[in-house]
Amino acid sequence: MKKLYSSITGIDRGTVPMFSDFEDDGEMWAGKGDREKRVAVTFSEAFKSPPAVFVTLEMLDLHNETSYRVVTASENVTETGFDLVFRTWSDTRIARANCAWMAIGEVAADDDWDIDTGS
């Protein structure tokens, strides 16, 4: 469990168009086996520590003659952003995908002190 020690909690969110591989026979549409797309996401402002990040599918356009195999994840989460990851495998054919995300964590208050120790 992530415990928040701040009286100020920030929530940031967004939508990411992951890919559109149908038009140009990209790897998610024409490929087979393990495939992955990554998009670097930057938060609108920095959190005090790495936030909890939730990722979900917002739009998925699949071929109707293959099995549906999809994983979405957030990886490499820092105070300023994360990698949004979309994975598939085997014979799954995906034309397009969009993902939505939400980050929740501690943020600095406007009146927080930033003491420079001069070191």
GIWO-V251015 format. One line per field, one symbol per residue. ss: DSSP state (A for helix, B for strand, O for the rest). phi: phi as a letter, one per 30 degrees, with the letter a starting at -180 (. if undefined). psi: psi as a letter, one per 30 degrees, with the letter a starting at -180 (. if undefined). A space follows every 50 residues. Layout:
ss = ???
phi = ???
psi = ???
This chain:
ss = OOOOOOOOBBBBBBBBBBBBOOOOOOAAAAOOOOBBBBBBBBOOOOOOOO OBBBBBBBBBBBOOOOOOOOBBBBBOOOOOBBBBBBBBOOOOOBBBBBBB BBBBBBOOOOOOOOOOOOO
phi = .dccccdcccbbaabbddabcddchdddccdbidbbbbbdccddadddbe ddbcbbdcbbccddcbdcbbbcacbhdbdclacdcbbbahcecbdbabbc bbcbadbddecddbcddid
psi = kkkkglfjkkklllkkjeljfeeghlefefllakkkkkkkkklflklelk lkkkklkekkjlkgglljjkkklklhkaffalkkkkkllbgkjkelkkkl lkkkaklklegkkjkjfg.
